Amino acid sequence: MLVEIKTQITSDSADTLLIPCWKNQPFPQEVRQWFTSTGVSPEQLTQDFCGDLKETSCFYLPWDGKNRKIYLVGLGESPGFSQVLHALRSFTHRNRSKLPSCIGLYLKHLAEDGPSLRHLEATLNGMLLARYQLGMYKTDDNKLAPFQQENAQIQVFLSENLVAKAQVVAHRVQQVAATQLEIFDLVNKPSYYITPQALATWAEEAGKIRGFQVKVLDKPTLEKEGFHALLAVNRASIDPAVFITMDYQPPDREPVATVCLVGKGVTFDVGGLSIKPSSNMHYMKSDMGGAAAVLGAVDIAAKLQLPIRVIGLIPSTDNSVDALALKPNEVISSYSGKTIEIIDTDAEGRLILADGLSYAVRNYQSDVLIDLATLTGSTIRTLGYAAGGLFTNNDQLAKDLLDAGDTCGERLWRLPIWDEFKDGIKSDIADVKNFSSKPTAGAIYAAKFLEVFIDNHPSWAHLDIAGVAITDSEFGTQKTATAYGVRLLLDYFEALIQHKSQA
């Protein structure tokens, strides 16, 4: 897709224009003149459209001997990045059959400052994501609309003093959106297609294109190196487990910091012998949402050549049922050497993360260690679908992640990991048990379990993204992927780089 930055609307410009509008803000002077020339006063226009979030109005204006189609798209009052992105994504996708392949985006009312450029990025990001096509396996009625075609185009009309900065933003957002769209597919595709090896292949191909190192540990290697918890979960699976390592280092310079990411890569989760109810089991193809976020974050860091080292680690398997399946009451070992009593086989994500975290702290010297996982229903019951749960042993890291989430709209809420919760994972026969069996604080007990395996890393965060990795959207009638974590981690990386550069 081509994004062009322009300063003037001419006779050969796009015939369809989108004008994002803030609530209770006057229309740009040029827009008022367009409508006044047709006999529509600003007062009449305001009566029909006031700019509420996702409000839209459509007008036809005679121009250069032809009618131009004008869409006003409401952003609400003082919208943040997420509100702008979702307003444009929702409008563009819902109206895709009505929109041509070339769309004009009128943003001359943006001021020359940082927040305005963020609005530009959010607007373009929303429109680019709106091109997503969910029905990848449909045989009928799944043709791409004109704006979803490869030759589609967005013409952005801005004041001349913003052109240079806008071109940088446009390039950046195209890179980010392309990765987000790939993450949509990874999470939305059935587990038949997205196996542990498929995740590994995606990482290897991205590494070749972007220039970062990828190493995939296969099952014999996992056995040799002692990934006991990952292999225990994998025992009932037809697809062998893998452990994916990705290592992006900035070219031609020392990194300002090293961040290690660990993503839960359960490609389908039936719960094992502690089998899940059937009502929502079909969504368990998304149980690799943490792994997808890590794949996307490393890919974006490499695309943008950020001056930061990003290590991505993904333990991957599915969680199935057969005669070899892990049983409640078993005691297993782990990469760390610590023993684990199995109480609930549906608490498998924390088992494979235990091996991933231990591998991270014993093989890499990182300034920051972050794991991401669709881990507990408890987090959904606590925070709904509005935010992920944040657990950390470092107040500065908590602030930085919360700020990044608020900036991009992928929000987090901090929950405690006080030592009062240690009793919930205390085992009589092993070093630790994988499930507390108590009806409360399930997400916290899961975080306390993971904390056992970080070897006292001083700057660790666990992000439980169970409620935000998939959600209701305009793309379908069921929950679909959000690519949650990609933007969050990008904003966190860039804030960390800025802080380190100023130190």
C-alpha positions, 0 to 999 in steps of 0.5 A: 500500500502507498501512503503519500503526503501532500499539501494541496487537493487538486483535480487529480486528488482522491475523490473520497476524503475522510476528515477526522474531527474532534468533538466541539472543535471548529471545522478547519477553515478550508472545510467550512469554505467547501460547505459554505460554497454549496449553501451549507452553513457551519451552524447547519453542519454542526447540527448534523455532526458534532464529532462524537466518537465513531460518529460519521456523516457523509456529504457530496460536494461539487468540486472541479466539475465532479462530486467529491464524497466527504466523510466526517469521522468523529473522534470524541473529545480529547481522544487518545491514541487508541480512540483515534486508531479504533475510530478510523479502523472501525469506520474504514473496515465497516465501509470497505465495500463503499470505499475506493482504492484511493482515499484522501485523508484530510488532516490540515487541522493538525498543529505542529507538535508531538501530540498531533503527529501521534494523532496522524500515526494513530489515524494511519495505523487504524486505516491500515489495520482496517484492511485485514481480511478475517475469512481466510478459509472461506470459499465464497464471498471473500473477495477483497474490497478495493481498499484491501488490494495491494495497489490501494493508496492513502493521500494525506493532506497536511500543512506544508510545515508538517510534511517532512515529519509526516513522511517519517511517521508514515514510513514508521506506521506502515512498518508497524501495521504490517507486523500487526497484521501478521500477528492477527493471522498468527493468532486467528488461524486454527492450531492445525496451521499454527503449530509450534514448528509454524511459530519457529518457521515464522521467526526464522523467516523474519530473522532472515529478512530483518537480520536478527539471529534465530535458533530453534531448539528441537525436542531431542535438544530440549531433552538433552538440555533439561527443559523438563517442564516444557516437555512434560506439557508436551507429552500428550501432543502429536506436535513436538515442542520447540524452544525459539530464541531470537536475538536482535542487536542494533547494527554498528553500535552498542545497544543502550539496554538489553531487554529479554522477552519470554512469550507463552506459546501454547498453540492450543490448550484443551486443559490436559486431563483437567479438561476445559469446558467446551463453551469457549475452548475454540478460543484456545487457539489464541493461547499463544498470544504472548508468543505472538506479542514477542514475535511482533516486538522483536520484528518491529525492533529489527525493522526500525533498527532500534538502538536496543538489544531485544531477546525473544524466547518462546517455549511452545507446545500444545496442551492435549490429552492422551494416555501419556498426558501429565497427571494431577499429583505428578511431580516434575522437574524443570530447567532450573532444577526445581521440582513442581507438584502438578495440581491442575494440568490446565495451569500449563502455561506457567510450567513452560514459562518457568523453563523459559524464564530460567533459561533467560536468566541463566543464559543472558545478562538482561537489564529487563526481563518481561514475560507475556502470557494469556495465563489466567481467567482470574485476570479477566474476572478482575480487569475484564477486557480493558487491560492486562494484569501487570506484576513486577518486582520493580517500581520503575519498570511498573511505571514505565510499562503503565505509561507505555500502555496509557500512551498507546491504549494497550493498558495495564493495571498493576496487581500485587505480588506480596509474599503473603501469597507464597503459601498458595503455591507451597507444596508438601512434597515438591519445591512448589506447586503449580496451582493454589486451588483457592477460589481467589487471587488466581492471577497473583498465585500464578505470578508468584509461581513464575517469580520462583524461576527468575533467580532474583532478577531485579527488574522483572515483569509478568504481563497476564494478557488473557483478557486483551489478546483477543476481543470483539471487533468489527472483523467478525462475529466472534472474538479476534486477535488484537496484536496486544503487546506489539505497540505496548512493547514498542512504546516501552522500548522507545521510552527506555531508549530516550531515558538511557540516551538522556542519562 
